[in-house]
Amino acid sequence: MVVTEWCRMSMALTMMSCCVMVAGAADPPIKPKADAAQIDRWIAELDHDDFAVRESATLSLAKSGVAGLPALMTAAREASPEVRIRATQVLAAWYARPDKDAVDAVEDALEQLRDAAGTVGDQADVTWDSQRRAREQRCLARLEELGAGIEYREDAYTVDREEPGVRNRPISHIAITPRWKGGDDGLKYIRRMRQTPLSPGFIVYRVNGNTVSAAAFQSLEDAGHRVEKRGAKLGVGNGNGFGFNPAPVNVPGFRVESMKRDSAAEKHGLLLDDIITQFGDKPVTDFNDLVTYLLATKPGDKVEFTVLREQKGERVTVKVTVELGDW
């Protein structure tokens, strides 16, 4: 590469932060959407010999909205180094103050460019990281809209290393259940949330009855997310986590020592201190048996539980039918 081209690339990179600041902090009005011919002219001018023309075209594209995204992406992948870098600048400006209706398209574009080699990929990474918190908040909101079950840990907070003083309640799990209406593509909102092998964070529950393909869940695992199969939710516990929970001497079964508020168990008549002895026609000896049997169910299934319940000082056998819950 000749010295002149290196200089032009260096100047373009220096201007990237300025472009984002102009488009974000000062918040100038967005121009009416330009037609395709005008967008093509601006993209062509990104490589003009006159620096002022290149700057004007960059800012015009940044303020024109995302109608020109397909053409801009083609330029970012195939044009000269100067145009590729300036196209990435425009994406950065759009991402700094994204149009709510266009943010998915901008993020799709940035994800593609992050895989690019060299300066364009590096700058796409910088732009992506600059909006991490805002992106994750949008992803969570979108996941809820699409029907995911999101549960937060109530016993812990984490301190954000990038924003000292900001305390976050960690996510316990994100459940993809039969009520999920985002299909395979909707899992991108989970993939876009930070997750690393050293800090796995939340678990993705793959709940029986959902319509997402196995390949889509595999893509989440490939991206570093922990995916676990789940059946329906009952909502009982032994007070001590998973493991053996003995019933009284000579009474096989599982004693219910804790129960989630508004859970399927509570709604359909199981009680604290009930000793569950059968799950349908299957014997129950401990909590692990319940977990194993529930893995084969899906939300909405009905199960008849046989329980031993103390009434007026005596232990009696009771049948309780529970419609199993969603996550």
C-alpha positions as CSV (number, residue, x, y, z in Angstrom):
1,M,0.0,0.0,0.0
2,V,1.4,3.4,-0.9
3,V,2.0,6.1,1.7
4,T,-0.8,8.3,0.3
5,E,-3.4,5.5,0.8
6,W,-2.2,4.9,4.4
7,C,-2.6,8.5,5.2
8,R,-6.1,8.6,3.8
9,M,-7.1,5.6,5.8
10,S,-5.6,7.1,9.0
11,M,-7.5,10.3,8.5
12,A,-10.7,8.4,7.9
13,L,-10.3,6.4,11.1
14,T,-9.6,9.6,13.1
15,M,-12.8,11.1,11.8
16,M,-14.8,8.0,12.9
17,S,-15.4,9.2,16.5
18,C,-16.1,12.7,15.2
19,C,-18.8,11.3,12.9
20,V,-20.4,9.4,15.8
21,M,-20.3,12.4,18.0
22,V,-21.9,14.6,15.4
23,A,-24.7,12.1,14.8
24,G,-25.2,11.2,18.4
25,A,-24.3,13.8,21.0
26,A,-25.4,16.9,19.1
27,D,-28.4,15.1,17.7
28,P,-28.9,17.0,14.5
29,P,-32.1,16.5,12.6
30,I,-32.3,13.5,10.3
31,K,-32.8,14.5,6.7
32,P,-35.7,13.0,4.8
33,K,-34.9,9.6,3.4
34,A,-32.9,10.0,0.2
35,D,-33.8,8.2,-3.0
36,A,-31.6,5.3,-4.2
37,A,-29.9,7.5,-6.8
38,Q,-28.8,10.1,-4.2
39,I,-27.6,7.4,-1.9
40,D,-25.5,5.9,-4.7
41,R,-24.0,9.3,-5.4
42,W,-23.0,9.8,-1.8
43,I,-21.5,6.3,-1.6
44,A,-19.5,7.1,-4.8
45,E,-18.3,10.3,-3.2
46,L,-16.9,8.5,-0.2
47,D,-13.8,7.9,-2.4
48,H,-13.7,11.4,-4.0
49,D,-10.3,13.0,-4.4
50,D,-11.5,16.0,-2.4
51,F,-11.4,15.4,1.4
52,A,-14.3,17.9,2.0
53,V,-16.5,16.0,-0.5
54,R,-15.7,12.7,1.2
55,E,-16.6,14.2,4.6
56,S,-19.8,15.8,3.3
57,A,-20.9,12.5,1.8
58,T,-20.2,10.6,5.0
59,L,-22.2,13.0,7.1
60,S,-25.1,13.1,4.6
61,L,-25.4,9.3,4.7
62,A,-25.2,9.3,8.5
63,K,-28.1,11.7,8.7
64,S,-30.2,10.2,5.9
65,G,-31.6,7.2,7.8
66,V,-31.0,3.6,6.9
67,A,-32.8,3.3,3.6
68,G,-29.3,2.9,1.9
69,L,-28.2,0.1,4.2
70,P,-28.1,-2.6,1.4
71,A,-26.0,-0.4,-0.9
72,L,-23.8,0.7,2.0
73,M,-23.1,-2.9,3.1
74,T,-22.1,-3.8,-0.5
75,A,-19.6,-0.9,-0.4
76,A,-18.4,-1.9,3.0
77,R,-17.5,-5.4,1.7
78,E,-16.4,-4.8,-1.8
79,A,-15.2,-1.2,-2.4
80,S,-11.9,0.5,-1.8
81,P,-10.3,0.7,1.7
82,E,-11.4,4.3,2.1
83,V,-15.0,3.6,1.2
84,R,-15.1,0.5,3.4
85,I,-13.9,2.5,6.4
86,R,-16.3,5.4,5.8
87,A,-19.2,2.9,5.3
88,T,-18.3,1.6,8.8
89,Q,-18.3,5.1,10.1
90,V,-21.9,5.6,8.8
91,L,-23.0,2.4,10.5
92,A,-21.4,3.7,13.7
93,A,-23.4,6.9,13.5
94,W,-26.6,5.1,12.9
95,Y,-25.9,2.8,15.8
96,A,-25.2,5.7,18.2
97,R,-28.7,6.9,17.8
98,P,-30.6,4.0,16.2
99,D,-34.0,4.3,14.7
100,K,-36.1,1.8,16.7
101,D,-37.5,0.3,13.6
102,A,-34.1,0.0,12.0
103,V,-31.9,-1.2,14.8
104,D,-32.2,-4.9,13.9
105,A,-31.0,-4.2,10.4
106,V,-28.0,-2.1,11.7
107,E,-27.0,-4.8,14.2
108,D,-27.4,-7.5,11.5
109,A,-25.0,-5.5,9.3
110,L,-22.5,-4.9,12.1
111,E,-22.5,-8.6,13.0
112,Q,-21.5,-9.4,9.4
113,L,-18.8,-6.8,9.3
114,R,-17.3,-8.0,12.6
115,D,-16.2,-11.1,10.8
116,A,-14.4,-9.1,8.2
117,A,-10.6,-9.1,8.3
118,G,-8.5,-6.0,8.9
119,T,-9.6,-2.5,9.8
120,V,-13.2,-2.8,8.9
121,G,-13.7,-5.7,11.2
122,D,-11.8,-4.0,14.0
123,Q,-13.9,-0.8,13.7
124,A,-17.1,-2.8,13.6
125,D,-16.0,-4.4,16.9
126,V,-15.4,-1.0,18.4
127,T,-18.8,0.2,17.3
128,W,-20.5,-3.0,18.6
129,D,-18.9,-2.7,22.0
130,S,-19.7,1.0,22.4
131,Q,-23.4,0.1,22.6
132,R,-23.2,-3.0,24.7
133,R,-25.5,-1.9,27.6
134,A,-28.1,-0.3,25.3
135,R,-28.0,-3.4,23.0
136,E,-28.5,-5.8,25.9
137,Q,-31.5,-3.8,27.2
138,R,-33.1,-3.8,23.8
139,C,-32.4,-7.6,23.4
140,L,-34.1,-8.3,26.7
141,A,-37.1,-6.2,25.8
142,R,-37.4,-7.9,22.4
143,L,-37.0,-11.4,24.0
144,E,-39.9,-10.6,26.3
145,E,-42.0,-9.4,23.4
146,L,-41.4,-12.7,21.5
147,G,-42.4,-14.8,24.5
148,A,-39.2,-15.8,26.2
149,G,-39.3,-16.4,30.0
150,I,-36.6,-14.3,31.7
151,E,-35.8,-14.9,35.4
152,Y,-33.3,-12.8,37.4
153,R,-31.4,-14.0,40.5
154,E,-32.8,-12.5,43.6
155,D,-29.8,-13.3,45.8
156,A,-26.9,-11.5,44.0
157,Y,-25.8,-8.4,42.2
158,T,-22.8,-7.8,40.0
159,V,-20.8,-4.7,39.4
160,D,-20.3,-3.6,35.8
161,R,-16.6,-3.5,35.1
162,E,-17.1,-1.1,32.3
163,E,-19.3,1.3,34.3
164,P,-18.1,1.3,37.9
165,G,-20.9,1.9,40.4
166,V,-23.6,0.3,38.2
167,R,-25.1,-2.7,39.9
168,N,-26.9,-5.3,37.8
169,R,-29.1,-8.1,38.9
170,P,-27.8,-11.2,37.0
171,I,-30.1,-13.2,34.8
172,S,-30.7,-16.7,36.1
173,H,-32.1,-18.1,32.8
174,I,-33.8,-17.3,29.6
175,A,-36.4,-19.9,28.6
176,I,-37.5,-20.6,25.1
177,T,-40.9,-22.3,25.6
178,P,-44.0,-23.3,23.5
179,R,-45.2,-19.7,23.7
180,W,-42.1,-18.4,21.9
181,K,-43.0,-16.8,18.6
182,G,-39.5,-15.6,17.4
183,G,-38.6,-18.8,15.5
184,D,-34.9,-19.6,14.8
185,D,-34.0,-16.0,13.9
186,G,-35.2,-14.6,17.2
187,L,-32.4,-16.4,19.1
188,K,-30.1,-13.7,17.7
189,Y,-31.2,-11.5,20.6
190,I,-29.7,-14.1,23.0
191,R,-26.6,-14.4,20.9
192,R,-26.1,-10.6,21.0
193,M,-25.8,-10.6,24.8
194,R,-22.4,-10.9,26.3
195,Q,-21.4,-14.4,27.2
196,T,-17.9,-15.9,27.5
197,P,-16.6,-19.3,28.5
198,L,-15.0,-17.8,31.6
199,S,-18.2,-16.0,32.6
200,P,-21.1,-18.1,31.4
201,G,-23.7,-16.1,33.2
202,F,-27.3,-17.1,32.4
203,I,-28.5,-20.5,31.1
204,V,-30.8,-20.9,28.1
205,Y,-33.6,-23.3,28.8
206,R,-34.7,-25.3,25.8
207,V,-38.2,-26.1,27.0
208,N,-40.1,-29.1,25.4
209,G,-42.8,-28.0,22.9
210,N,-41.0,-25.0,21.4
211,T,-40.7,-24.8,17.7
212,V,-37.0,-23.7,17.4
213,S,-34.7,-26.0,15.5
214,A,-31.9,-28.0,17.1
215,A,-29.5,-26.3,14.7
216,A,-30.5,-22.9,16.1
217,F,-29.9,-24.0,19.6
218,Q,-26.6,-25.5,18.6
219,S,-25.6,-22.1,17.2
220,L,-26.1,-20.6,20.6
221,E,-23.8,-23.2,22.1
222,D,-21.2,-22.6,19.5
223,A,-21.3,-18.9,20.5
224,G,-20.5,-19.8,24.1
225,H,-24.0,-20.0,25.6
226,R,-25.0,-22.8,28.0
227,V,-28.2,-24.5,26.7
228,E,-30.1,-27.0,28.9
229,K,-33.1,-29.1,28.1
230,R,-36.2,-28.5,30.3
231,G,-39.6,-29.9,30.6
232,A,-42.6,-28.1,32.2
233,K,-42.3,-26.3,35.5
234,L,-43.8,-27.6,38.8
235,G,-42.5,-25.0,41.2
236,V,-41.5,-27.1,44.3
237,G,-38.1,-27.5,46.0
238,N,-36.5,-29.3,48.9
239,G,-35.1,-26.2,50.5
240,N,-31.5,-27.4,49.9
241,G,-31.2,-27.4,46.1
242,F,-31.1,-30.6,44.1
243,G,-30.3,-34.0,45.7
244,F,-31.8,-36.6,48.0
245,N,-34.4,-35.2,50.4
246,P,-35.6,-38.0,52.7
247,A,-39.2,-38.2,53.8
248,P,-40.0,-39.4,57.3
249,V,-38.6,-42.8,58.4
250,N,-40.3,-45.7,56.6
251,V,-42.1,-43.3,54.2
252,P,-40.7,-43.3,50.7
253,G,-41.2,-40.1,48.8
254,F,-40.2,-36.4,48.4
255,R,-41.2,-33.8,51.0
256,V,-42.2,-30.4,49.6
257,E,-40.2,-28.0,51.6
258,S,-40.4,-24.9,49.4
259,M,-42.9,-23.7,46.7
260,K,-42.7,-20.8,44.2
261,R,-45.5,-18.2,44.5
262,D,-48.1,-18.6,41.8
263,S,-46.5,-21.8,40.6
264,A,-48.4,-24.7,39.1
265,A,-48.0,-26.6,42.3
266,E,-49.5,-23.8,44.4
267,K,-52.3,-23.1,41.9
268,H,-53.4,-26.7,41.7
269,G,-53.4,-27.8,45.3
270,L,-50.0,-29.2,46.4
271,L,-49.1,-28.0,49.9
272,L,-45.9,-27.5,51.8
273,D,-44.9,-30.7,53.7
274,D,-46.8,-32.9,51.3
275,I,-44.8,-36.0,50.6
276,I,-45.0,-36.8,46.9
277,T,-44.9,-40.6,46.4
278,Q,-46.0,-40.9,42.8
279,F,-45.8,-38.9,39.6
280,G,-48.6,-40.3,37.5
281,D,-47.9,-44.1,37.8
282,K,-44.2,-43.6,38.5
283,P,-42.7,-43.9,42.0
284,V,-41.0,-40.9,43.6
285,T,-38.3,-41.4,46.1
286,D,-36.5,-38.0,46.0
287,F,-36.3,-34.7,44.2
288,N,-34.1,-36.2,41.4
289,D,-37.0,-38.4,40.5
290,L,-39.2,-35.4,40.0
291,V,-36.6,-33.6,37.9
292,T,-36.2,-36.7,35.7
293,Y,-39.9,-37.2,35.1
294,L,-40.5,-33.5,34.4
295,L,-37.9,-33.6,31.6
296,A,-40.3,-35.6,29.6
297,T,-43.2,-33.1,29.9
298,K,-44.1,-29.9,28.3
299,P,-46.1,-26.8,29.7
300,G,-49.8,-27.5,29.8
301,D,-49.5,-31.3,30.5
302,K,-51.6,-32.6,33.3
303,V,-50.1,-35.0,35.9
304,E,-51.8,-36.7,38.8
305,F,-49.6,-36.7,41.9
306,T,-50.1,-39.1,44.8
307,V,-49.2,-37.4,48.0
308,L,-49.2,-38.2,51.7
309,R,-50.7,-35.3,53.6
310,E,-51.1,-34.8,57.3
311,Q,-54.7,-34.1,58.3
312,K,-56.0,-33.9,61.9
313,G,-52.9,-35.7,63.1
314,E,-53.0,-38.5,60.6
315,R,-51.2,-39.1,57.3
316,V,-53.7,-39.7,54.5
317,T,-53.2,-40.4,50.8
318,V,-54.5,-37.7,48.5
319,K,-54.6,-37.4,44.7
320,V,-53.8,-34.0,43.2
321,T,-54.0,-33.2,39.5
322,V,-51.6,-30.4,38.4
323,E,-51.5,-28.6,35.1
324,L,-47.8,-28.1,34.7
325,G,-46.6,-24.6,34.2
326,D,-44.4,-22.6,31.8
327,W,-41.1,-20.9,32.6
